[in-house]
Amino acid sequence: SLTGYIFDIDDFYGEMSPITVALLFTVTLGLVFRLSEYAPLKYIAAKSVAGRWLRISLVITTASIYTLSWLALTYGSIASQIGRHDESITKQAFELQALAREAEMANMAKSRFLATMSHELRTPMSGILGMSDLMLMSKLDKDQEDVMGMLTRSARSLLDLLNDILDSSKIEAGRLDVEQLPFRLSEIFDDTYNLFVQLASEKGLIFENNLPDVYQDAVIGDPQRIRQVITNLVNNAVKFTEEGGITLVVEQESGVGDEVLLRISVQDTGIGIAQHKIEGLFKPFAQADESTSRKYGGTGLGLTISRQLVELMGGTI
């Protein structure tokens, strides 16, 4: 019965407790001793050395049976608890896997929805911008020109937002590909400079384009994505700088054979940011604080997308 309990073989003892089995065993052993033909009890009760050893042996045997019964009962209880605990852990693991799959499917559905809606909204926005540009080229009085200028700026801001959402959803869905094309870094720098120099000048800022002649040669990469990241960083620099200047810098980190690692920096004399808040800037829809969003505007997606694009291209930001 003890063996059956230890190895969990119910047929050995059925529903009987091992303690009960031990008691029955002891009583049965006593009856055998008492009623046997040789009446072994008289030898056990004898005052001789043999009787003393028999009594000691009987006590040890009985104590061992009770101890083994208690250990078996304890082992069975612990094993049962462990089994129930393992079943609970397995069930929770399956539930967590199901929840993870549901969350992943929901995230994919959200990304597809954002990508579709952003794409559909960009088409009419492009039409609005085209018509507003045509209106600005026509003969308008001062008030009409101001109104059309505000309309154009608002439309461009909305189109930029749609582009950010579309890029973010594409990156999340894994549908944004990085190209490998030959291009000139100087062209990207010149385009960026021409795009922002007027705005910087209106704010009284000095905008410097510091591109050494050694980087005038063609390189291979994704010019569209590099241009997008640099444009976003320069736009932030102009937005958050009230006095001083902005400098666009390129430095070579390393180069082996026909491969080169470049560091592109946008330096400004803007308002700055606390060190402990820098990491949070790369989270979606995050800015330094709410007052920054109210004063300077923006969605908080620009740096998030910039980091994702740079990492897709094998770099860091």
Disulfide bonds with the S-S distance in Angstrom:
none
